Amino acid sequence: MKPKTRIQKEVAKLFPTLPELTERQTAYAYEHCFKHYAHRTKGGILTCTECGHRWKGGHPLAESVCGCTCPHCGKELEVLDTRKRVFKEMEYFSIITTCKHFQVIRFFAVHLERKVCQPAKYSISEVVQRWIAPDGKTETVARLRCQSLLYCDLWNEWSSMEIRSNKTFRAYDIDPVCTYPTKRVIPELKRNGFKGDYHNILPYDLFTAILSDRRAETLLKAGQYPMLRYYIRSSFDMGQYWNSIKICIRNSYTISDGSMWRDTINLLQHFGKDTNSPKYVCPADLKAEHDKWVAKRNLQRERERTEKERQRAIEDEKDYLKAKGMFFGLVFSDSLICIKVIESVAEMVEEGRMMHHCVGGYHDKANSLILSATIDGKRIETIEVSLTTLKVVQSRGVCNSNTEYHDRIIRLVEDNAGLIQQRMNAA
């Protein structure tokens, strides 16, 4: 893309001046992007997949639990029992640096090819740069992508790095396996509260938020990290809740769960309570307070089951079918967990009743898709996905708790986000 704006022209002049990777940075990427294995045969012969050295193993159980050390290259290895002999992997590595007055996040695709009895072959190539100005405005420099229905990050690594127009495309929203520990940040980030901790937020999202949004900056400086994380990952009007948040900050109350706290405020507003009172907005036990108001709201709904409400439910079903019908039938799973789109308002209400949380009222959220995760037909968690970012906003088990499968469910949903995008593109 030909640079058009002032900032694009400035970035186009600056990005070729960024230095090449040093040997130390490359070695760090190769060491930390992948696990290192020893391939073990049924006869107990171990092969280092890094240098190709072979030797007779000692204690199979101990090696399976504690791993082993290659006697040739000294690499600490995990033992892998498999008949597979060729392994190919790709992961992302990032460097956080500065160039002139810009904050720059550089992403590299690191490729690894292993063949048993041969030394591992590594390669690394820069694929994306995110340039962030001190006012939070951004530009993206990247390589071209190959066409694919399921994958958005198949990079044409022979293409040139250029300014790209679609800087909000999720292919550029990379979560690297590792980041080089030596970082450089612009003074404006330090001024706005950044002290080196990302609080489980992608650096690009955190940097752009605190540079362009004073509310995000305030949340960071006040130590309201869960609320900041939820605010950045979700699309909602923060102004509706800002006075209540200021009450929390003034009373040194840390919001432990942004999604649950926001739901609680919505319920308080529904029942006409004073959301500027610390008594309501700073509960000692947020979960208990949330559950109390959810139970009260559910009881109210039960009492309102009049003919008018039933007719409205019919209209809600029609509206839900019109808004989310494109996703009906969408199912994906791994070897254990099955995740499907909730296909009716009645099903969503039943999901909320069985799981004892407030998803029953989520059918009219325009930019959200609600899915249910099950194991052998038993509900385990309910997932909300943002249709704007295709990221998981929240995933809740019974009574808003997280199950042992929580991280696995989120990973499974986001790995299949391309299927959701396909349905949206086809609509």
RODO-2510 file (C-alpha; in nm, 4 decimals, decimal comma):
residues 427
     n   res          X          Y          Z
     1     m     0,0000     0,0000     0,0000
     2     k     0,1304     0,3440    -0,0898
     3     p     0,1638     0,5673     0,2198
     4     k    -0,0900     0,8493     0,2127
     5     t    -0,1159     1,0138     0,5528
     6     r     0,1587     1,1956     0,7410
     7     i     0,2023     0,9154     0,9927
     8     q     0,2100     0,6506     0,7183
     9     k     0,4808     0,8382     0,5315
    10     e     0,6833     0,8751     0,8510
    11     v     0,6504     0,5043     0,9356
    12     a     0,7409     0,4093     0,5769
    13     k     1,0682     0,6017     0,6138
    14     l     1,1470     0,4610     0,9570
    15     f     1,0690     0,0894     0,9392
    16     p     1,3588     0,0022     0,7015
    17     t     1,5965     0,1525     0,9606
    18     l     1,5064    -0,1015     1,2302
    19     p     1,8028    -0,3268     1,3051
    20     e     1,8267    -0,6902     1,2056
    21     l     1,7927    -0,9532     1,4770
    22     t     2,1106    -1,0064     1,6754
    23     e     2,2556    -1,3528     1,7306
    24     r     2,1498    -1,3342     2,0964
    25     q     1,7892    -1,2471     2,0066
    26     t     1,7743    -1,5254     1,7475
    27     a     1,9170    -1,7784     1,9945
    28     y     1,6620    -1,6696     2,2565
    29     a     1,3759    -1,7232     2,0088
    30     y     1,4999    -2,0689     1,9114
    31     e     1,5427    -2,1687     2,2763
    32     h     1,2120    -2,0391     2,4160
    33     c     0,9583    -2,0755     2,1338
    34     f     0,9534    -2,4540     2,1366
    35     k     0,9786    -2,7469     2,3728
    36     h     1,2835    -2,9670     2,3204
    37     y     1,2377    -3,3415     2,2967
    38     a     1,4175    -3,6727     2,3052
    39     h     1,2516    -3,9254     2,0739
    40     r     1,2298    -4,2688     2,2378
    41     t     1,1741    -4,5999     2,0597
    42     k     1,0142    -4,9120     2,2064
    43     g     1,3654    -5,0511     2,2570
    44     g     1,4557    -4,7589     2,4831
    45     i     1,6837    -4,5810     2,2328
    46     l     1,6756    -4,2027     2,2827
    47     t     1,7450    -3,9528     2,0054
    48     c     1,8024    -3,5836     2,0697
    49     t     1,5843    -3,3936     1,8209
    50     e     1,8154    -3,0925     1,8556
    51     c     2,1519    -3,2388     1,7565
    52     g     2,0546    -3,5877     1,6321
    53     h     2,2664    -3,7785     1,8869
    54     r     2,1433    -4,1296     1,9850
    55     w     2,2038    -4,3190     2,3078
    56     k     2,0602    -4,5969     2,5191
    57     g     1,8181    -4,4743     2,7851
    58     g     1,8413    -4,5645     3,1522
    59     h     1,5251    -4,5621     3,3625
    60     p     1,2130    -4,5282     3,1398
    61     l     0,9758    -4,4134     3,4158
    62     a     1,2178    -4,1563     3,5549
    63     e     1,2913    -4,0243     3,2047
    64     s     0,9183    -3,9943     3,1293
    65     v     0,8598    -3,7912     3,4454
    66     c     1,1793    -3,5873     3,4783
    67     g     1,3106    -3,5840     3,1221
    68     c     1,6739    -3,6316     3,0333
    69     t     1,9883    -3,4497     2,9229
    70     c     2,1524    -3,5068     2,5856
    71     p     2,5096    -3,6315     2,6533
    72     h     2,6289    -3,4683     2,3299
    73     c     2,4829    -3,1129     2,3300
    74     g     2,3773    -3,0885     2,6972
    75     k     2,0194    -2,9831     2,6114
    76     e     1,7495    -3,0569     2,8711
    77     l     1,4858    -3,2659     2,6928
    78     e     1,1359    -3,4008     2,7454
    79     v     1,0960    -3,7647     2,6456
    80     l     0,8499    -3,8277     2,3611
    81     d     0,7202    -4,1790     2,2895
    82     t     0,5948    -4,1817     1,9320
    83     r     0,6481    -4,3526     1,5994
    84     k     0,6381    -4,0165     1,4264
    85     r     0,9800    -3,9160     1,2942
    86     v     0,9231    -3,5759     1,1302
    87     f     0,8009    -3,2730     1,3256
    88     k     0,7230    -2,9259     1,1889
    89     e     0,6202    -2,6326     1,4077
    90     m     0,5724    -2,2556     1,3821
    91     e     0,5453    -2,0095     1,6701
    92     y     0,5642    -1,6322     1,7121
    93     f     0,8411    -1,4352     1,8821
    94     s     0,8225    -1,0616     1,9551
    95     i     1,0506    -0,7720     2,0355
    96     i     0,9217    -0,4569     2,2043
    97     t     1,1305    -0,1554     2,1104
    98     t     1,1148     0,2081     2,0026
    99     c     1,2015     0,4013     1,6887
   100     k     1,2200     0,7766     1,7108
   101     h     0,9006     0,8732     1,9012
   102     f     0,7103     0,5540     1,8091
   103     q     0,6521     0,2454     2,0206
   104     v     0,7157    -0,0561     1,7993
   105     i     0,6172    -0,4203     1,8499
   106     r     0,7902    -0,6539     1,6056
   107     f     0,6595    -1,0062     1,5421
   108     f     0,8657    -1,2883     1,3939
   109     a     0,7477    -1,6258     1,2641
   110     v     0,9880    -1,8916     1,3945
   111     h     0,9899    -2,2209     1,2030
   112     l     1,1304    -2,5496     1,3286
   113     e     1,1745    -2,8758     1,1377
   114     r     1,2904    -3,1846     1,3249
   115     k     1,3805    -3,5234     1,1791
   116     v     1,4894    -3,8075     1,4023
   117     c     1,8685    -3,8641     1,3819
   118     q     1,9218    -3,5235     1,2151
   119     p     1,9996    -3,1821     1,3674
   120     a     1,7001    -2,9511     1,4036
   121     k     1,6572    -2,6824     1,1380
   122     y     1,5412    -2,3385     1,2546
   123     s     1,4461    -2,0289     1,0588
   124     i     1,3031    -1,6924     1,1587
   125     s     1,1366    -1,4179     0,9557
   126     e     0,9749    -1,0892     1,0510
   127     v     0,6080    -1,0803     0,9458
   128     v     0,4358    -0,7900     1,1284
   129     q     0,5276    -0,4602     1,2930
   130     r     0,2801    -0,2569     1,4991
   131     w     0,3734     0,1120     1,5195
   132     i     0,2088     0,3160     1,7958
   133     a     0,2341     0,6956     1,8155
   134     p     0,2350     0,8783     2,1524
   135     d    -0,1316     0,9728     2,1012
   136     g    -0,2325     0,6074     2,0496
   137     k    -0,2735     0,6230     1,6712
   138     t    -0,1368     0,3143     1,4999
   139     e    -0,0060     0,1828     1,1718
   140     t     0,0755    -0,1721     1,0664
   141     v     0,3666    -0,2884     0,8534
   142     a     0,3379    -0,6506     0,7405
   143     r     0,3988    -0,9065     0,4720
   144     l     0,1277    -1,0355     0,2394
   145     r    -0,0905    -1,3266     0,3483
   146     c    -0,1807    -1,6329     0,1427
   147     q    -0,5486    -1,7005     0,0791
   148     s    -0,7079    -1,9575     0,3123
   149     l    -1,0584    -2,0194     0,4452
   150     l    -0,9416    -2,1498     0,7834
   151     y    -0,6180    -1,9631     0,8559
   152     c    -0,5557    -1,5897     0,8508
   153     d    -0,1808    -1,5972     0,9274
   154     l    -0,0354    -1,7926     0,6354
   155     w     0,2374    -1,5415     0,5558
   156     n     0,4023    -1,5047     0,2186
   157     e     0,7500    -1,4673     0,3663
   158     w     0,8980    -1,3792     0,0265
   159     s     0,6822    -1,0672    -0,0015
   160     s     0,7954    -0,7229     0,1086
   161     m     0,7186    -0,5537     0,4372
   162     e     0,4765    -0,2688     0,3549
   163     i     0,2179    -0,0444     0,5144
   164     r    -0,1089    -0,2404     0,5286
   165     s    -0,4504    -0,0736     0,5253
   166     n    -0,6510    -0,3224     0,7330
   167     k    -0,4604    -0,2660     1,0579
   168     t    -0,7486    -0,3999     1,2699
   169     f    -0,7508    -0,7389     1,0966
   170     r    -0,7114    -1,0173     1,3530
   171     a    -0,4173    -1,1726     1,1655
   172     y    -0,2109    -0,8851     1,3029
   173     d    -0,3423    -0,9392     1,6569
   174     i    -0,0649    -1,1827     1,7485
   175     d    -0,0125    -1,3420     2,0901
   176     p     0,3516    -1,4581     2,0787
   177     v     0,4838    -1,7608     2,2637
   178     c     0,7686    -1,5532     2,4013
   179     t     0,8966    -1,1950     2,4023
   180     y     1,2599    -1,0889     2,4224
   181     p     1,3235    -0,9840     2,7845
   182     t     1,5068    -0,6624     2,6995
   183     k     1,2375    -0,4063     2,6173
   184     r     1,2351    -0,0377     2,5318
   185     v     0,9263     0,1810     2,5784
   186     i     0,8507     0,5424     2,4954
   187     p     0,8289     0,7942     2,7859
   188     e     0,4556     0,8485     2,7279
   189     l     0,3808     0,4871     2,8275
   190     k     0,5683     0,5280     3,1556
   191     r     0,3883     0,8579     3,2120
   192     n     0,0530     0,6860     3,1597
   193     g     0,1210     0,4187     3,4209
   194     f     0,3035     0,1350     3,2420
   195     k     0,5651    -0,0210     3,4726
   196     g     0,6583    -0,3313     3,2744
   197     d     0,3680    -0,5615     3,3667
   198     y     0,1082    -0,6365     3,0959
   199     h    -0,1508    -0,7865     3,3386
   200     n    -0,2448    -1,0646     3,0917
   201     i    -0,3240    -0,8124     2,8178
   202     l    -0,1573    -0,8171     2,4774
   203     p     0,1050    -0,5388     2,4700
   204     y    -0,0458    -0,3804     2,1583
   205     d    -0,3925    -0,3651     2,3161
   206     l    -0,2572    -0,2297     2,6448
   207     f    -0,0350     0,0341     2,4843
   208     t    -0,3008     0,1689     2,2464
   209     a    -0,5602     0,1757     2,5251
   210     i    -0,3608     0,3715     2,7808
   211     l    -0,2260     0,6140     2,5181
   212     s    -0,5642     0,6913     2,3590
   213     d    -0,8170     0,6428     2,6410
   214     r    -0,7889     0,8346     2,9699
   215     r    -1,0230     0,5906     3,1410
   216     a    -0,7962     0,2986     3,0574
   217     e    -0,5013     0,5037     3,1855
   218     t    -0,6889     0,5737     3,5103
   219     l    -0,7758     0,2057     3,5583
   220     l    -0,4104     0,1103     3,5140
   221     k    -0,2809     0,3731     3,7545
   222     a    -0,5475     0,2820     4,0106
   223     g    -0,4512    -0,0855     4,0022
   224     q    -0,7905    -0,1943     3,8626
   225     y    -0,6273    -0,4581     3,6421
   226     p    -0,9193    -0,7065     3,6069
   227     m    -1,1529    -0,4208     3,5120
   228     l    -0,8966    -0,2819     3,2667
   229     r    -0,8539    -0,6255     3,1089
   230     y    -1,2298    -0,6673     3,0709
   231     y    -1,2709    -0,3127     2,9340
   232     i    -1,0064    -0,3673     2,6660
   233     r    -1,1365    -0,7089     2,5608
   234     s    -1,5054    -0,6129     2,5502
   235     s    -1,7022    -0,3601     2,3542
   236     f    -1,9232    -0,1601     2,5893
   237     d    -1,9915     0,1988     2,6914
   238     m    -1,7615     0,2633     2,9887
   239     g    -1,9266     0,6017     3,0477
   240     q    -2,2352     0,4256     3,1826
   241     y    -2,0272     0,2763     3,4665
   242     w    -1,7564     0,5377     3,5151
   243     n    -1,9102     0,7135     3,8161
   244     s    -1,9425     0,3789     3,9949
   245     i    -1,5824     0,2937     3,9106
   246     k    -1,4671     0,6252     4,0551
   247     i    -1,6533     0,5367     4,3764
   248     c    -1,4574     0,2084     4,3862
   249     i    -1,1256     0,3886     4,3332
   250     r    -1,2096     0,6506     4,5965
   251     n    -1,2858     0,3753     4,8480
   252     s    -0,9714     0,1729     4,7606
   253     y    -1,1920    -0,1128     4,6386
   254     t    -1,0363    -0,3395     4,3749
   255     i    -1,2832    -0,4925     4,1304
   256     s    -1,1849    -0,8594     4,1221
   257     d    -1,3905    -0,9556     3,8157
   258     g    -1,4833    -0,6907     3,5588
   259     s    -1,7560    -0,8918     3,3871
   260     m    -1,9286    -0,9956     3,7108
   261     w    -1,9043    -0,6437     3,8546
   262     r    -2,0565    -0,4923     3,5413
   263     d    -2,3416    -0,7464     3,5496
   264     t    -2,3993    -0,6542     3,9133
   265     i    -2,4176    -0,2829     3,8300
   266     n    -2,6665    -0,3585     3,5505
   267     l    -2,8820    -0,5525     3,7963
   268     l    -2,8612    -0,2722     4,0537
   269     q    -2,9714    -0,0215     3,7905
   270     h    -3,2572    -0,2524     3,6945
   271     f    -3,3828    -0,2570     4,0537
   272     g    -3,3380     0,1196     4,0955
   273     k    -3,0527     0,1034     4,3470
   274     d    -2,8036     0,3850     4,3989
   275     t    -2,4976     0,2896     4,1930
   276     n    -2,3075     0,5842     4,3399
   277     s    -2,3216     0,4302     4,6862
   278     p    -2,0201     0,2305     4,8135
   279     k    -2,2688     0,0017     4,9883
   280     y    -2,3764    -0,1376     4,6507
   281     v    -2,0801    -0,0883     4,4179
   282     c    -1,8088    -0,2060     4,6618
   283     p    -1,9420    -0,5416     4,7917
   284     a    -1,7172    -0,7383     5,0245
   285     d    -1,8114    -1,0575     4,8398
   286     l    -1,8723    -0,9704     4,4749
   287     k    -1,9800    -1,3193     4,3732
   288     a    -2,2313    -1,3526     4,6571
   289     e    -2,3747    -1,0071     4,5825
   290     h    -2,3953    -1,0859     4,2107
   291     d    -2,5674    -1,4188     4,2763
   292     k    -2,8163    -1,2516     4,5118
   293     w    -2,9286    -1,0016     4,2475
   294     v    -2,9328    -1,2684     3,9749
   295     a    -3,1614    -1,4825     4,1932
   296     k    -3,3856    -1,1807     4,2555
   297     r    -3,3986    -1,1021     3,8834
   298     n    -3,4780    -1,4646     3,7986
   299     l    -3,7572    -1,4674     4,0558
   300     q    -3,8943    -1,1490     3,9046
   301     r    -3,8887    -1,3066     3,5594
   302     e    -4,0810    -1,6072     3,6892
   303     r    -4,3502    -1,3781     3,8308
   304     e    -4,3804    -1,1936     3,4981
   305     r    -4,4714    -1,4967     3,2879
   306     t    -4,7888    -1,3435     3,1538
   307     e    -4,9334    -1,3861     2,8069
   308     k    -4,7711    -1,0599     2,7064
   309     e    -4,4320    -1,1877     2,8154
   310     r    -4,4845    -1,5131     2,6302
   311     q    -4,5688    -1,3178     2,3157
   312     r    -4,2576    -1,1104     2,3633
   313     a    -4,0586    -1,4315     2,3996
   314     i    -4,1884    -1,5385     2,0595
   315     e    -4,0715    -1,2078     1,9133
   316     d    -3,7355    -1,2492     2,0887
   317     e    -3,6994    -1,5906     1,9272
   318     k    -3,7645    -1,4377     1,5859
   319     d    -3,5163    -1,1569     1,6491
   320     y    -3,2565    -1,4022     1,7814
   321     l    -3,2999    -1,6265     1,4764
   322     k    -3,2609    -1,3260     1,2475
   323     a    -2,9533    -1,1943     1,4289
   324     k    -2,7726    -1,5193     1,5088
   325     g    -2,9297    -1,7748     1,2755
   326     m    -2,6196    -1,7659     1,0520
   327     f    -2,4263    -1,9377     1,3316
   328     f    -2,6808    -2,2139     1,4028
   329     g    -2,5354    -2,5601     1,3561
   330     l    -2,1821    -2,4425     1,4303
   331     v    -2,0106    -2,7074     1,6406
   332     f    -1,6439    -2,7759     1,7107
   333     s    -1,4698    -3,0088     1,9515
   334     d    -1,1468    -3,1721     2,0513
   335     s    -1,1075    -3,5233     2,1871
   336     l    -1,3119    -3,4394     2,4979
   337     i    -1,4978    -3,1086     2,4875
   338     c    -1,7823    -3,0250     2,2475
   339     i    -1,8779    -2,6593     2,1933
   340     k    -2,1947    -2,5505     2,0113
   341     v    -2,3826    -2,2279     1,9496
   342     i    -2,6954    -2,1786     2,1645
   343     e    -2,9739    -2,1738     1,9054
   344     s    -3,2774    -2,0256     2,0832
   345     v    -3,3745    -1,7848     2,3587
   346     a    -3,5429    -2,0699     2,5454
   347     e    -3,2237    -2,2737     2,5287
   348     m    -3,0282    -1,9737     2,6581
   349     v    -3,2677    -1,9253     2,9505
   350     e    -3,2347    -2,2946     3,0328
   351     e    -2,8555    -2,2623     3,0153
   352     g    -2,8671    -1,9783     3,2681
   353     r    -3,1040    -2,1724     3,4958
   354     m    -2,8963    -2,4912     3,4900
   355     m    -2,5636    -2,3120     3,5286
   356     h    -2,6926    -2,0608     3,7865
   357     h    -2,5630    -1,7515     3,6098
   358     c    -2,7142    -1,4617     3,4171
   359     v    -2,6593    -1,5705     3,0543
   360     g    -3,0382    -1,6076     3,0219
   361     g    -3,0655    -1,2377     2,9380
   362     y    -2,7843    -1,2281     2,6817
   363     h    -2,9917    -1,3104     2,3715
   364     d    -3,0248    -0,9424     2,2733
   365     k    -2,6523    -0,8591     2,2930
   366     a    -2,5875    -0,7538     1,9350
   367     n    -2,2119    -0,8061     1,9257
   368     s    -2,1956    -1,1285     2,1250
   369     l    -2,2270    -1,4945     2,0355
   370     i    -2,3146    -1,7354     2,3171
   371     l    -2,1906    -2,0948     2,3078
   372     s    -2,2206    -2,3904     2,5430
   373     a    -1,9344    -2,6282     2,6240
   374     t    -2,0258    -2,9839     2,7204
   375     i    -1,8571    -3,3121     2,8039
   376     d    -2,0657    -3,6198     2,7228
   377     g    -2,3741    -3,3972     2,7065
   378     k    -2,3152    -3,2390     3,0493
   379     r    -2,2839    -2,8598     3,0581
   380     i    -1,9499    -2,7401     3,1971
   381     e    -1,9093    -2,3750     3,0879
   382     t    -2,0966    -2,1058     2,8930
   383     i    -1,8860    -1,8913     2,6593
   384     e    -1,9426    -1,5362     2,5316
   385     v    -1,7492    -1,4428     2,2162
   386     s    -1,7214    -1,0864     2,0905
   387     l    -1,8275    -1,0714     1,7233
   388     t    -1,6175    -0,7559     1,6909
   389     t    -1,2834    -0,9032     1,8022
   390     l    -1,3631    -1,2787     1,7781
   391     k    -1,2092    -1,3128     2,1249
   392     v    -1,3598    -1,4870     2,4252
   393     v    -1,5077    -1,2197     2,6533
   394     q    -1,5901    -1,4612     2,9328
   395     s    -1,6366    -1,8315     2,9994
   396     r    -1,8314    -1,9300     3,3117
   397     g    -1,9076    -2,2591     3,4810
   398     v    -2,1727    -2,3282     3,7428
   399     c    -2,2315    -2,0218     3,9660
   400     n    -1,9783    -1,8216     3,7580
   401     s    -1,6883    -2,0416     3,8642
   402     n    -1,4058    -2,1610     3,6385
   403     t    -1,3725    -2,5348     3,5779
   404     e    -1,0506    -2,7289     3,5314
   405     y    -1,1178    -2,7111     3,1560
   406     h    -1,1431    -2,3273     3,1490
   407     d    -0,8177    -2,2499     2,9617
   408     r    -0,8707    -2,5449     2,7286
   409     i    -1,2199    -2,4207     2,6370
   410     i    -1,0964    -2,0666     2,5626
   411     r    -0,8129    -2,2030     2,3501
   412     l    -1,0512    -2,4327     2,1591
   413     v    -1,2915    -2,1451     2,0837
   414     e    -1,0232    -1,9004     1,9718
   415     d    -0,8483    -2,1686     1,7622
   416     n    -1,1792    -2,2094     1,5741
   417     a    -1,2599    -1,8380     1,5462
   418     g    -1,2062    -1,8714     1,1719
   419     l    -1,5244    -2,0812     1,1489
   420     i    -1,7219    -1,7983     1,3098
   421     q    -1,5648    -1,5505     1,0672
   422     q    -1,6637    -1,7744     0,7763
   423     r    -2,0304    -1,7669     0,8839
   424     m    -2,0174    -1,3867     0,9133
   425     n    -1,8555    -1,3510     0,5700
   426     a    -2,1132    -1,5804     0,4125
   427     a    -2,4116    -1,3925     0,5603
***
